[in-house]
Amino acid sequence: MWRWGLQTVQEAGMFARHAVQLQTYALSIRSRLDSFTSRAIIKRNAYYWTRCDASFTPRTASTHAVIGDQISAGVAEREPEPQCIHRHHRDGAVDLTDIPSTRLIESDVLSASALSAPAAAVDCSEAPRVDPHSQLHCLHTDLGHSQVQAHDNSRPSSEPSSADQLRRLLSAGEHGPSLHKFSFNYIRNHYHKTKVLDQLPSLDTADFSALISLLGSLSVSTPQSPYCSVFSHPAISHMLDSAFRPHWALIRSIATDKCELEGGLRDSDYYWLLRALCFEFRGLQGKTLSPHVIKRTRVIIKLARQYYSHLEYHSDVAAHIPFLEILLSSWKRGHVEESLRRIHDLVSQRGLRPELLWLMVLHADVNLMSALKELVLSALQPRLLTVDSEQLPTLRIRTFMDEPDAPSIKSLVTYLQDALFSRMLPSSLEDTSHSVLSQWAFLTTHSIFALNGANETHSQWNALVLLAIACNPSSYRRGASPASAHSGTFGMAFADWYTICALASLEQSFLPNLATITAPIHDGAREKLKDILEALWSRWSSQIDKDRRHPFALVARVVCASFLRLAGRLRCHDLVESCKRFCAYHELGSAKGTAEGFLGMSSLAEELLTSALLCGSSVEAAVASTLQRVSDAGSLSNAFGSVISSWAQVDVGTARELLFIARRSGVAVNSDVVTDVAVAVASHGRIRTALEYLEDTRLTSQQHLAVLRRIIDVLLQEGHRFRVAHFVPAVGGAMLKLFSFIPPPRTWHLRLQSTLLLMPRFSQASAAVAIVRVVTKAHPAYFQAPFYMKLIQRLLRHRQFRLAERIYRLSVALWPNDKTLSLQSFILELARRDVSSIAYKLALPFRRTALRPDDIRLARMLRFREVTPARPLTLKIRHFLTRRRRVHPDARRDAMHVLIRAGRLRASKQLFDRLREQQSPGERTLIGNHILHASLSHPSRQSLRRVRKTLNTLNELIKTHGFVPDRVTLNILLKSLILWVSMVNSEKLREIFDHVVRNGYPTGGVKLRYAVPFGTSSQPSPLISVPHVDPGLPLYFPRHVRPLYKMFIRGFYARGDIDAAHTVIGILKAVETEFVDALGRQKKV
């Protein structure tokens, strides 16, 4: 297929009038092409675009996988010696010209595949998957056409060039949000096309830099958290989610092209080239120190120094991070010391920034020299010592987090970080949690880092390590952990700092792995976490007991809530009880004697209740224990609401009991919480219980709609057996009552239509019609005409004729011009069900003979009773069919069926033969099968006589009347054998079913022990003579497979062979699943 696609591309390229020269770097497996004809250009492009680099696929787009693949592929076989000549331009850009013996941007990593991402990485969520070879053919066919237009001055093209398309994308971020999203393929395709057509000179230096910035921003971002700095590009917000992955190879290739065009690299270009080196250097850290890795490491560090020489004096701290990270990640001590000194210089010149400090703490060795630690810590002390202690009670350190109502352990870490790095002037603020936590954070930071001495340096560094880990839980670390030994002052500030950072790290690494609050935990991990948690609690609580009380009750509540949260998930009953006693002793659940009031009390009450339930306490005991320790009504209301909503997702019974006891105890619960419980009850299949919440007057109409929506969804999702038990009349009554006050939203129309079509089956036809009338009264166009026809058919099937008439009259009034709502079809449906009174009344417009259709004429002749017509009326059918020259085929077929159902087989055979010339082959086969089946179903014939009569009728139809049998004919003959119980026992019936499967009937992919379902012999004994049927006839599941398999199931049950019946049932279900899936695929196409 690939060779065929390449040949097709070559043939398409022959239409290009001029050759385009393209100078590129080929891979080691492909030599440089000598010919510069258009055929050669397109052949090279086909190779580039079809090559699929595994390092760029989404499955391997991790830090180590990409670089590892590049190194294993033989990247950088030699160690270059970077040397460059710089030419400074007026705009401040630097022109970088490579010396022939080496390259600043390595050529051996600039393979042609860098210009392309593999087909597996193409975003498939926005468009259907297409064969990559067909894409290749279309791409290069268009490419050849573009080449013709680019060099033909007689026919200028009005379409924008690929370079213009790239500029359009790069300028998209300047115009604000846009509904149009671009893919990475869009960038890659247009850049490659621009390069092939030799249009790169039309891009200026700013365009190249903007393109590099956009690709770099995509390489370090995720759709949820885009990268933002002075080097990022605003067009990142216009990219599809699939574009957020590493593109370092393409960035290097674009930078090389820019240098070859004598365009100077800008600061942003050097920054992203440094990020590319840093990305590769991270991948080397996980590899064994082989000579190749050591050589490549030296090359990276040498190149990084050259790139960083252009950014060394950049004012933004982000420009220094990649180079410093490379130095800190090196195994050489000199590199680490150099990076630390550079960090110290940056801190002294530009102030302390968290990016610098976390970079050093998370990447440097633990056994760092004390002198170097003091260099970093010395930058913290001057700012902390410049604040007068008299200003502390009114201090407010601004933070990017604003959680005044629900402070958490994570927010405490954020306040500590802001207090350590912020230079904002203090300002007075009213007594809120924001103000309290800001004051606490500054006091704690000042107490720890304003001290001097060797012991304090050791403790301060440990505090920085703990804070760095808590603030960067997913960052790359190399030995980032606090030292085990500790000496020196350990007061309240150190206790808070150590405990809060440790708790934040435990929550971020432990709690997200639990899907629910009741998820099980491995015993080994539980015991280790228990020991850590108990040690933290012992140290923190003993320090508070020593000081008699915590100076900030809000902080104590947040810390206790975190301990309770972790202890409850770990089922640590002793620690939970200790926390409860601590809260009661220090009165953390009361506002008495505290300036913070009730701040943080809601989260404390929530964890008290949740931990008690998780540790095995009864609901009554857990509620009583919580009410005993927390007194604020508002905090209790919020806490109970949060706990009930959480438990509703995992244990509906506990949630309902909590709701009942809370109301009985006087705790006010929000109506949204009651709605969550009702929705959860309905989701668990307890429909009758969920219907009770629709009678709750404390819920709003919108909340009632939310509960009803979930009830309907569950009824539609479950199977028929579930609906038989739970689709009670109260569901229809609740829908009618609610829709009388508030109409259903427009988004409900599919859901509501499916429900209404099911209601006649469960004796709720009257409610369904009433709901339709109520909804259409509010929104006349809510239902479309096809829905009315489906509802009429359901009502007729369940013999709700008067209701069907009402729906028909309503639909005609709403959709008078719709052709699907045919009066003629409705009359015929009534006549085929012997509803003569309604049909006669509706057929009054057809009184005139000249305007009366043939099928209406037939129905009127039979007095609108086609199922059981009076026998004298059937005598008129012969005259109806023979005296009229042109009878509509449908009316002719219906007349024959009426004769057959009336038992007049002889007359039907005569008419069958007489009307041979007027009938099509398909119509003759259909009527003949009907005659054959009527002969089989005659009540006076049993067993052998039935089989003989069926065979005689078949022979008569074939020899005398020219009948052509089909698969339905074979099914009728098999039915005669299945009904012959005395002759065809269970073993023979199994042989017949296996023979049917051997002749092409499906098994649905069910795993069988043998080649056929029952493993019988391949040559069953013949019982009857079967006519020849064209094997090329199609096999339809609804018409051929399902009726036959159901007959076999009934036959096995009649013979007491339950196992065989279950086997056929399993096969039938599998085949039906395949049929439904095939229908779904056809609809999508």
Residue pairs with C-beta under 8 A, 6 or more apart in sequence:
1 133
2 50
2 133
4 133
5 46
5 50
5 133
5 134
5 136
5 137
6 43
6 46
8 137
9 42
9 43
9 46
9 136
9 137
9 140
9 141
10 39
10 42
10 43
12 42
12 137
12 140
12 141
12 144
13 38
13 39
13 41
13 42
13 43
13 140
13 144
14 38
14 39
15 144
15 145
15 148
16 38
16 144
16 147
16 148
17 147
17 148
17 151
17 152
18 38
18 147
18 148
18 151
19 36
19 37
19 38
19 41
20 36
20 38
20 41
20 147
20 150
20 151
20 196
20 197
20 198
21 36
21 198
22 36
22 41
22 44
22 195
22 196
22 198
24 44
24 112
24 195
25 107
25 110
25 111
25 112
26 32
26 33
26 44
26 111
26 112
27 51
27 111
27 112
27 113
28 74
30 47
33 40
33 43
33 44
38 144
38 147
41 196
42 140
42 143
42 144
44 112
45 140
45 143
45 192
45 196
46 136
46 140
47 112
48 112
48 113
48 115
48 116
48 192
49 116
49 136
49 139
49 140
49 192
50 132
50 133
50 136
51 112
51 113
51 116
51 118
52 118
52 119
52 120
53 69
53 113
53 117
53 118
53 249
54 60
54 69
54 118
55 61
55 65
55 66
55 67
55 68
55 69
55 70
56 66
56 117
56 118
56 121
56 245
56 246
56 249
57 118
57 120
57 121
58 120
58 121
58 242
58 245
60 66
60 69
61 245
61 246
63 279
63 282
63 283
63 476
64 282
64 283
64 286
65 283
66 246
66 248
66 279
66 283
67 279
67 280
67 281
67 282
67 283
67 284
68 283
68 286
68 287
70 109
70 249
70 280
70 283
71 283
71 284
71 287
71 292
71 293
71 296
75 108
75 109
75 296
76 106
76 108
76 109
76 295
76 296
76 299
77 108
78 108
79 295
79 298
79 299
80 102
80 103
80 106
80 299
81 101
81 102
81 302
82 102
82 103
82 104
82 302
82 303
82 306
83 99
83 101
83 102
84 96
84 97
84 98
84 99
84 104
84 306
85 96
85 97
85 99
86 94
86 95
86 96
87 94
87 95
87 97
87 264
88 94
88 95
88 264
89 95
89 264
91 205
91 264
93 205
93 263
93 264
93 265
93 266
94 264
94 265
94 266
94 310
95 262
95 263
95 264
96 104
96 259
96 264
96 265
97 259
97 262
98 104
98 105
98 259
103 256
104 259
104 303
104 306
105 252
105 255
105 256
105 259
105 273
106 252
106 299
106 303
107 256
109 249
109 252
110 249
110 252
110 253
110 256
111 249
113 249
114 249
114 250
114 252
114 253
115 188
115 191
115 192
115 195
115 250
115 253
116 188
116 192
117 184
117 185
117 188
117 247
119 132
119 135
121 184
121 242
121 245
122 183
122 185
122 242
123 183
123 184
123 185
123 240
123 241
123 242
123 243
124 242
125 240
125 241
125 242
126 181
126 183
126 240
139 189
143 193
143 196
146 157
146 162
146 193
146 197
147 196
147 197
149 155
149 156
149 157
150 157
150 197
150 199
160 168
161 194
161 197
161 199
161 202
162 189
162 190
162 191
162 193
162 194
162 197
162 199
163 190
163 194
163 199
163 200
163 202
163 203
163 207
165 186
165 190
166 187
166 190
166 191
166 194
166 203
166 207
166 211
167 203
167 207
169 182
169 186
169 187
169 190
169 214
169 235
169 238
170 207
170 210
170 211
170 214
170 233
170 235
171 235
172 178
172 180
172 182
172 235
172 238
173 233
173 234
173 235
173 236
173 237
173 238
174 234
177 237
178 238
180 238
181 238
181 239
181 240
182 235
182 238
182 239
182 240
182 243
183 239
183 240
183 242
183 243
184 218
184 239
184 240
184 242
184 243
184 245
184 247
187 211
187 214
187 215
187 243
188 250
191 211
191 250
191 254
194 200
194 202
194 203
195 257
200 257
200 261
201 261
204 263
205 258
205 263
205 264
205 266
208 254
208 255
208 257
208 258
208 263
208 269
209 266
209 268
209 269
210 233
211 254
212 251
212 254
212 255
212 268
212 269
212 272
213 231
213 232
213 233
213 268
213 272
214 233
214 235
214 236
215 247
215 250
215 251
215 254
215 272
216 231
216 232
216 233
216 247
216 251
216 271
216 272
216 275
216 276
217 226
217 227
217 231
217 232
217 233
217 236
218 236
218 239
218 243
218 244
218 245
218 247
219 245
219 246
219 247
219 248
219 251
219 275
219 279
220 227
220 275
221 227
221 236
221 244
222 244
223 241
223 244
226 232
226 236
226 237
227 236
229 316
229 318
230 268
230 316
230 318
231 267
231 268
231 271
231 272
231 316
231 318
231 319
246 279
248 275
248 276
248 279
248 280
251 272
251 273
251 276
252 273
252 276
255 265
255 269
255 273
258 265
258 269
259 265
265 273
265 310
267 310
267 311
267 314
267 319
270 307
270 308
270 310
270 311
271 311
271 318
271 319
271 322
273 307
274 304
274 307
274 308
274 311
274 322
274 323
274 326
275 322
277 300
277 303
277 304
277 307
277 322
277 326
278 304
278 322
278 323
278 325
278 326
280 300
281 297
281 300
281 304
281 326
281 329
282 329
282 476
284 293
284 296
284 297
284 300
285 329
285 478
287 293
289 331
297 330
300 326
301 326
301 327
301 330
301 335
304 322
304 323
304 326
305 323
307 323
308 320
308 323
311 319
311 320
311 323
312 320
314 320
315 350
317 346
317 350
317 353
317 355
317 356
318 355
320 342
320 346
320 356
321 355
321 356
321 359
324 339
324 342
324 343
324 356
324 359
324 360
325 359
325 363
327 335
327 336
327 338
327 339
327 342
328 335
328 336
328 339
328 359
328 360
328 363
328 364
328 478
329 363
329 478
330 336
336 364
336 365
336 368
337 372
339 360
339 364
340 360
340 364
340 368
340 372
340 375
340 376
341 375
343 356
343 357
343 359
343 360
343 376
344 375
344 376
344 379
346 353
346 356
347 353
347 356
347 376
347 379
348 379
351 423
352 379
352 380
352 383
352 420
352 421
353 421
354 417
354 420
354 421
354 471
357 376
357 421
357 464
357 468
358 468
358 471
358 472
358 475
360 376
361 464
361 465
361 468
361 480
362 468
362 469
362 472
362 475
362 476
362 477
362 478
362 480
363 476
363 477
363 478
363 480
364 478
364 479
364 480
365 478
365 479
366 479
366 480
366 481
366 483
368 461
370 454
370 457
370 458
373 457
373 461
374 457
376 464
377 449
377 457
377 460
377 461
377 464
380 420
380 449
380 460
381 449
381 450
381 452
383 423
384 445
384 446
384 449
384 450
385 450
387 395
387 426
387 442
387 446
391 426
392 439
392 442
392 443
392 446
393 439
394 426
394 427
394 428
394 429
395 426
395 438
395 439
395 442
396 426
396 427
396 428
396 429
396 434
396 435
396 438
396 439
397 415
397 418
397 419
397 422
397 424
397 426
397 438
397 441
397 442
398 418
398 422
398 424
398 438
399 414
399 415
399 418
399 422
399 434
399 438
400 414
400 418
401 411
401 414
401 415
402 434
403 411
403 433
404 432
404 433
404 434
404 599
405 433
405 602
406 602
406 603
407 433
407 437
407 554
407 558
407 599
407 600
407 603
408 558
408 561
408 562
408 603
409 500
409 503
409 504
409 507
409 558
409 559
409 561
409 562
410 504
410 507
410 508
411 437
411 558
412 437
412 441
412 500
412 504
412 555
412 558
412 559
413 467
413 470
413 471
413 500
413 501
413 504
414 471
415 437
415 438
415 440
415 441
416 441
416 444
416 445
416 467
416 497
416 500
416 501
417 467
417 471
418 438
418 441
419 438
419 441
419 442
419 444
419 445
420 445
420 449
420 467
429 435
429 438
431 595
431 596
431 597
432 599
433 554
433 596
433 599
433 600
436 552
436 554
436 595
436 596
436 599
437 552
437 554
437 555
439 552
440 496
440 551
440 552
440 554
440 555
443 493
444 493
444 496
444 497
447 491
447 492
447 493
447 494
448 459
448 460
448 463
448 493
448 494
448 497
449 460
449 463
451 460
451 489
453 488
455 487
455 488
455 489
456 488
456 489
458 483
458 485
458 486
458 487
458 488
459 486
459 487
459 488
459 489
459 490
459 494
461 482
461 483
462 482
462 483
462 486
462 498
463 494
463 497
463 498
463 501
465 480
465 481
465 482
466 482
466 497
466 498
466 501
466 502
466 505
467 497
467 501
468 480
469 477
469 480
469 481
469 501
469 505
470 500
470 501
470 502
470 504
470 505
470 508
473 505
473 508
473 509
490 543
491 543
492 543
492 544
492 547
492 550
492 551
495 539
495 540
495 543
495 544
496 540
496 555
496 559
498 536
498 539
499 536
499 539
499 540
499 559
500 559
502 532
502 536
503 536
503 559
503 562
503 563
503 566
506 529
506 532
506 533
506 566
507 562
507 565
507 566
510 529
510 566
510 569
511 565
511 566
511 569
514 521
514 569
516 649
516 650
517 568
517 569
517 610
517 614
517 646
517 647
517 650
518 614
518 650
518 651
521 569
521 570
521 571
526 570
526 571
529 566
529 570
530 570
530 572
530 575
533 563
533 566
533 567
533 570
533 572
533 575
534 572
534 575
536 563
537 563
537 575
537 578
537 579
540 559
541 578
541 582
544 550
544 556
544 586
549 586
550 556
550 586
552 596
553 586
553 588
553 594
553 595
553 596
553 600
554 596
554 599
554 600
556 586
556 588
557 588
557 599
557 600
557 601
557 603
557 604
558 600
558 603
558 604
560 579
560 582
560 583
560 588
560 604
560 607
561 600
561 603
561 604
561 606
561 607
562 607
563 575
563 579
564 576
564 579
564 604
564 607
564 608
564 610
564 611
565 607
565 610
565 611
566 572
567 575
567 576
567 579
567 611
568 576
568 607
568 610
568 611
568 612
568 613
568 614
568 615
569 614
571 614
571 615
571 616
572 615
573 615
573 616
576 611
576 612
576 615
579 611
580 608
580 625
580 629
582 588
583 589
583 604
583 608
583 629
584 628
584 629
587 593
588 601
588 604
588 629
589 601
589 604
589 605
589 629
589 630
589 631
589 632
590 631
591 597
591 598
591 601
591 631
591 632
598 632
598 634
598 635
601 630
601 632
601 635
602 634
602 635
602 638
602 639
602 642
603 639
604 630
604 635
605 626
605 629
605 630
605 635
605 636
605 638
605 639
605 640
606 638
606 639
606 642
606 643
608 625
608 626
608 629
608 630
608 639
609 622
609 623
609 626
609 639
609 640
609 643
610 643
610 646
612 621
612 622
612 625
612 626
613 619
613 622
613 643
613 647
613 654
617 625
619 654
619 657
619 658
619 661
620 661
623 658
623 661
623 662
623 665
626 636
626 639
627 636
627 665
627 667
630 636
630 639
633 667
633 668
636 667
637 667
637 668
637 669
637 670
640 658
640 662
640 667
640 669
640 673
641 669
641 670
641 672
641 673
643 658
644 655
644 658
644 659
644 662
644 669
644 673
644 676
644 677
645 655
645 672
645 673
645 676
645 677
647 654
647 655
647 658
648 655
648 676
648 677
648 679
648 680
649 680
652 677
652 680
652 681
652 684
652 686
655 677
655 680
656 677
656 681
659 669
659 673
659 674
659 677
662 669
663 669
671 698
671 699
671 700
671 703
672 703
674 693
674 696
674 698
674 699
674 703
675 693
675 699
675 703
675 706
675 707
677 693
678 690
678 693
678 699
678 707
678 710
679 690
679 706
679 707
679 710
681 689
681 690
681 693
682 690
682 707
682 710
682 711
682 714
683 710
683 714
685 714
685 718
685 722
685 726
687 711
687 714
687 715
687 726
687 727
687 728
687 731
688 726
688 728
688 730
690 707
690 710
690 711
691 711
691 728
691 730
691 731
691 734
693 699
693 707
694 704
694 707
694 708
694 734
694 738
699 707
701 738
701 741
701 742
702 742
704 738
705 738
705 742
705 744
705 745
708 734
708 735
708 738
709 748
709 751
711 731
711 734
712 731
712 735
712 751
712 752
712 755
713 751
715 722
715 723
715 726
715 727
715 731
715 755
715 758
716 751
716 754
716 755
716 758
718 726
723 758
723 762
724 762
727 758
727 759
727 762
727 764
729 762
729 763
729 764
729 767
731 764
732 759
732 764
732 767
732 768
732 771
733 767
735 755
735 767
735 771
736 767
736 770
736 771
736 774
739 771
739 774
739 775
740 774
743 774
743 775
743 778
743 779
743 782
744 752
744 775
744 782
746 779
746 782
749 782
749 783
752 771
752 775
753 783
753 787
756 768
756 771
756 772
756 791
757 790
757 791
757 794
759 765
759 767
759 768
760 768
760 794
760 795
760 797
760 798
760 800
761 794
761 798
765 795
765 798
765 800
765 803
766 803
768 791
769 795
769 803
769 806
769 807
772 783
772 791
772 807
772 810
773 810
775 782
775 783
776 782
776 783
776 810
776 814
780 814
781 814
784 815
785 811
785 815
785 818
785 820
785 821
786 820
788 807
788 808
788 810
788 811
788 815
788 821
789 811
789 820
789 821
791 807
792 804
792 807
792 808
792 811
792 826
792 829
793 829
795 801
795 803
795 804
795 807
796 804
796 829
796 830
796 833
799 833
801 830
801 833
801 835
801 838
802 838
805 838
805 842
808 821
808 826
811 818
811 821
812 821
812 823
815 821
823 842
823 845
824 846
824 853
824 855
824 856
826 842
827 839
827 842
827 843
827 856
827 859
827 864
828 855
828 856
828 859
830 836
830 838
830 839
830 842
830 864
831 839
831 859
831 862
831 864
831 865
831 866
832 866
832 867
833 867
834 864
834 865
834 866
834 867
834 868
835 864
836 863
836 864
836 865
839 859
839 864
840 863
840 864
843 856
843 859
843 860
843 864
846 852
846 853
846 856
846 860
849 857
852 860
853 888
853 891
854 884
854 887
854 888
854 890
854 891
854 892
855 888
855 890
855 891
855 894
857 880
857 891
858 866
858 877
858 880
858 891
858 894
858 895
858 898
859 866
861 873
861 876
861 877
861 880
862 869
862 873
862 874
862 898
863 869
863 870
863 873
866 894
866 898
867 901
869 898
869 902
871 902
874 898
874 899
874 902
874 904
877 895
877 898
877 899
877 911
878 907
878 911
880 887
880 895
881 887
881 892
881 895
881 911
881 915
882 911
882 914
887 895
887 918
889 919
889 920
889 923
892 915
892 918
892 919
892 923
893 923
893 926
893 927
896 908
896 911
896 912
896 927
896 930
897 927
897 930
899 907
899 908
899 911
900 908
900 930
900 931
900 934
901 934
903 934
903 938
905 931
905 934
905 935
908 927
908 931
909 931
909 956
909 957
909 961
912 924
912 927
912 928
912 931
912 957
912 961
913 960
913 961
916 924
916 961
916 962
919 927
921 964
924 962
924 963
924 964
925 963
925 964
925 965
925 966
925 968
925 969
928 957
928 961
928 963
928 964
928 965
928 969
929 966
929 968
929 969
929 972
931 953
931 957
932 950
932 953
932 954
932 957
932 969
932 972
933 972
935 949
935 950
935 953
936 946
936 949
936 950
936 972
936 975
936 976
938 946
938 949
941 949
943 979
943 980
943 981
943 982
943 983
944 980
944 983
946 976
946 979
946 980
947 976
947 977
947 980
947 1024
950 972
950 973
950 976
951 973
951 1024
951 1025
954 963
954 965
954 969
954 973
954 1027
957 963
958 964
958 965
958 1027
965 1027
965 1028
965 1029
966 1029
966 1030
966 1033
967 1029
967 1033
967 1035
967 1039
967 1040
968 1039
968 1040
969 1027
969 1029
970 1026
970 1027
970 1029
971 1040
971 1043
971 1044
971 1047
973 1024
973 1026
974 992
974 996
974 1044
974 1047
975 1047
976 1024
977 984
977 989
977 992
977 1023
977 1024
978 984
978 989
978 1047
978 1048
978 1050
978 1051
979 1051
981 1054
981 1055
983 1023
984 992
984 1023
985 1055
986 1052
986 1055
986 1056
986 1057
986 1060
987 1016
988 1020
988 1021
988 1023
989 1048
989 1051
989 1052
989 1055
989 1057
989 1060
990 1014
990 1016
990 1057
990 1060
991 1014
991 1016
991 1017
991 1020
991 1021
992 1020
993 1013
993 1014
993 1048
993 1060
993 1064
994 1012
994 1013
994 1014
994 1015
994 1016
994 1020
995 1020
996 1044
997 1003
997 1012
997 1013
998 1012
998 1018
1000 1031
1000 1035
1001 1035
1001 1041
1001 1044
1002 1035
1002 1041
1002 1071
1002 1074
1003 1013
1003 1067
1003 1070
1003 1071
1004 1067
1004 1068
1004 1069
1004 1070
1004 1071
1004 1072
1004 1073
1004 1074
1005 1070
1005 1074
1006 1013
1006 1066
1006 1067
1006 1070
1009 1015
1013 1063
1013 1064
1013 1067
1014 1060
1014 1063
1035 1041
1037 1071
1037 1072
1037 1075
1038 1075
1041 1068
1041 1071
1042 1068
1042 1072
1045 1064
1045 1067
1045 1068
1045 1071
1046 1068
1048 1064
1049 1061
1049 1064
1049 1065
1049 1068
1052 1058
1052 1060
1052 1061
1052 1064
1053 1061
